[in-house]
Amino acid sequence: MSIAIAGRLYVVATTDRQFGRFEPRARATLESCSLIAAEDTRHTGTLLKAFGVATPLLSLHDHNEAQRAPELVQRMRSGASIAL
């Protein structure tokens, strides 16, 4: 019997344009994930750049959620950790 190791989904809250209040634990989580799924990639990209986080970024919002969700679930089933 083969046991698959599933990845994890982390829900990471970010402040709205208050980069000085960004929690160190949130930054560490974003750095440790394989992918970050964000509703607003422009805002999130600015935040990631300000804190030197180089994790790949993917858009996930109301208009593409139905198409993206299966891909994200499959990535997690393959062991990837994703931050939302």
Backbone bond lengths (Angstrom), bond angles and torsions (degrees), N, CA, C in turn:
res aa  C-N    CA-C-N  psi(-1)  N-CA   C-N-CA  omega(-1)  CA-C   N-CA-C  phi
1 M - - - 1.446 - - 1.527 109.10 -
2 S 1.306 115.83 134.81 1.458 122.09 179.70 1.528 109.14 -101.44
3 I 1.309 115.78 133.66 1.459 120.55 178.51 1.521 108.17 -108.88
4 A 1.324 116.34 119.79 1.458 121.18 179.40 1.519 109.46 -84.62
5 I 1.292 115.67 137.99 1.462 120.58 176.01 1.521 107.58 -96.77
6 A 1.307 115.39 113.76 1.461 120.27 -177.90 1.519 110.66 -84.68
7 G 1.320 114.78 149.95 1.457 120.55 174.92 1.513 110.00 -77.68
8 R 1.290 114.91 -169.05 1.467 120.08 -178.20 1.521 109.99 -131.01
9 L 1.327 114.27 155.45 1.456 121.66 172.66 1.516 107.11 -112.15
10 Y 1.327 116.84 121.65 1.460 122.43 177.15 1.525 108.68 -107.19
11 V 1.310 116.96 129.48 1.460 121.55 174.19 1.523 106.02 -97.14
12 V 1.329 115.70 113.70 1.460 121.65 -174.45 1.524 109.20 -114.46
13 A 1.305 115.99 116.62 1.466 120.88 178.09 1.524 109.46 -81.26
14 T 1.308 115.73 136.30 1.465 120.76 175.53 1.521 108.70 -121.31
15 T 1.296 115.90 152.37 1.459 120.33 177.93 1.511 109.06 -80.96
16 D 1.288 116.22 154.08 1.459 121.21 -179.26 1.522 110.01 -88.21
17 R 1.321 115.50 97.24 1.464 124.10 175.64 1.534 114.14 67.27
18 Q 1.308 118.00 18.39 1.458 121.50 176.85 1.519 108.33 -115.68
19 F 1.322 115.74 71.20 1.451 121.11 -172.82 1.519 112.90 -62.05
20 G 1.313 118.69 -26.11 1.451 121.30 179.62 1.523 112.79 -66.78
21 R 1.311 117.07 -18.89 1.462 121.16 -177.99 1.523 112.04 -98.70
22 F 1.318 118.21 11.29 1.460 122.55 -178.81 1.522 109.48 -69.65
23 E 1.299 116.97 124.16 1.465 122.74 -175.97 1.524 112.03 -70.91
24 P 1.325 118.54 135.09 1.467 121.07 177.10 1.526 113.05 -57.08
25 R 1.316 116.71 -35.88 1.462 119.97 179.39 1.525 111.32 -66.17
26 A 1.336 116.94 -37.45 1.467 121.02 177.28 1.523 109.83 -64.66
27 R 1.320 116.88 -42.99 1.465 120.93 178.34 1.530 110.83 -61.48
28 A 1.312 116.98 -45.14 1.466 121.26 -179.80 1.535 110.47 -61.94
29 T 1.308 117.12 -39.54 1.464 120.59 178.45 1.521 110.57 -64.63
30 L 1.331 117.02 -46.06 1.466 120.71 179.57 1.523 111.57 -61.76
31 E 1.318 116.89 -37.25 1.465 120.78 179.04 1.527 112.09 -69.63
32 S 1.317 117.07 -30.93 1.462 120.62 -175.02 1.528 113.77 -84.13
33 C 1.320 117.53 -14.63 1.459 120.68 -177.28 1.530 111.89 -81.80
34 S 1.318 114.83 158.96 1.462 121.60 177.56 1.522 111.62 -78.90
35 L 1.336 116.06 -26.56 1.456 121.79 -173.08 1.525 109.02 -156.16
36 I 1.329 115.54 148.11 1.465 121.54 173.43 1.520 107.28 -118.04
37 A 1.329 117.26 123.59 1.459 123.22 175.45 1.522 107.07 -101.45
38 A 1.328 116.64 122.53 1.463 120.30 -174.53 1.521 111.48 -132.84
39 E 1.317 114.87 144.78 1.460 120.21 177.72 1.526 110.78 -69.18
40 D 1.303 116.91 -44.01 1.470 121.90 -179.15 1.528 108.44 -118.01
41 T 1.313 116.78 95.32 1.464 120.67 -175.81 1.528 112.16 -68.38
42 R 1.311 117.92 -25.72 1.480 119.12 177.85 1.522 110.14 -67.00
43 H 1.320 117.09 -49.35 1.465 120.69 179.50 1.524 110.59 -65.15
44 T 1.328 116.67 -47.07 1.460 120.38 -178.89 1.515 110.94 -64.44
45 G 1.328 117.73 -39.02 1.465 121.11 177.63 1.516 111.97 -61.06
46 T 1.314 116.69 -39.83 1.467 121.08 177.10 1.523 110.64 -63.98
47 L 1.324 116.16 -43.54 1.462 121.52 178.33 1.528 110.81 -62.05
48 L 1.332 116.83 -47.89 1.463 120.76 -179.15 1.529 111.29 -61.95
49 K 1.310 116.47 -41.96 1.467 120.63 179.06 1.528 110.86 -63.31
50 A 1.323 116.90 -41.61 1.467 121.12 -179.03 1.527 111.86 -61.71
51 F 1.333 116.71 -29.63 1.461 120.50 -178.08 1.523 113.15 -107.68
52 G 1.322 116.93 9.13 1.450 120.67 175.50 1.517 114.96 68.77
53 V 1.314 117.27 28.24 1.462 121.49 178.89 1.526 108.13 -91.38
54 A 1.331 116.47 121.81 1.464 121.59 -174.81 1.524 113.61 -105.37
55 T 1.314 118.48 14.63 1.459 122.65 179.67 1.528 109.65 -63.88
56 P 1.343 118.28 135.34 1.470 120.43 178.44 1.528 111.79 -57.21
57 L 1.326 114.75 146.61 1.461 122.94 -174.55 1.525 109.30 -118.69
58 L 1.334 116.60 138.47 1.460 123.14 -179.64 1.522 108.17 -133.74
59 S 1.328 117.08 138.84 1.463 119.46 178.51 1.531 110.42 -77.71
60 L 1.319 115.64 140.26 1.462 122.67 176.27 1.517 107.23 -146.99
61 H 1.333 115.59 109.67 1.464 120.02 -177.68 1.524 109.40 -148.34
62 D 1.313 116.84 -178.74 1.469 122.29 -175.33 1.529 113.15 -52.93
63 H 1.331 117.26 -35.10 1.464 120.87 -173.18 1.529 113.77 -82.67
64 N 1.339 118.79 -15.46 1.465 119.57 -179.05 1.532 113.56 -128.38
65 E 1.316 117.05 3.96 1.464 121.26 -175.57 1.540 112.41 -58.54
66 A 1.317 117.59 -42.22 1.469 120.33 -178.35 1.530 111.58 -62.77
67 Q 1.330 117.54 -34.21 1.462 121.12 178.96 1.525 111.95 -80.66
68 R 1.330 117.80 -37.53 1.464 121.76 -175.10 1.529 113.64 -80.19
69 A 1.318 117.93 -33.54 1.469 121.18 -173.92 1.529 113.22 -54.74
70 P 1.340 119.87 -48.20 1.470 118.49 179.82 1.539 112.63 -60.24
71 E 1.314 117.12 -37.67 1.470 121.14 177.86 1.530 110.69 -63.26
72 L 1.328 116.61 -43.52 1.458 120.39 -179.20 1.534 111.06 -66.97
73 V 1.321 116.80 -40.70 1.470 120.39 177.67 1.522 109.78 -62.35
74 Q 1.330 117.33 -43.00 1.457 120.39 179.65 1.525 111.13 -63.41
75 R 1.323 117.01 -40.18 1.469 120.06 177.30 1.532 110.98 -61.01
76 M 1.335 115.90 -42.15 1.464 118.92 178.98 1.528 111.19 -67.33
77 R 1.313 117.48 -37.94 1.460 120.76 176.83 1.522 111.43 -62.85
78 S 1.338 115.11 -26.95 1.474 120.41 178.52 1.525 111.98 -86.18
79 G 1.327 117.13 0.25 1.448 121.03 176.26 1.510 116.68 107.29
80 A 1.331 118.05 -2.70 1.458 121.08 -179.37 1.532 111.11 -74.25
81 S 1.315 115.83 144.34 1.461 121.96 172.36 1.519 107.19 -102.17
82 I 1.327 115.87 134.20 1.460 121.76 -175.85 1.521 109.24 -125.23
83 A 1.320 115.49 134.91 1.466 121.15 174.48 1.520 108.17 -99.64
84 L 1.310 115.91 138.93 1.460 122.04 178.58 1.502 107.78 -117.32
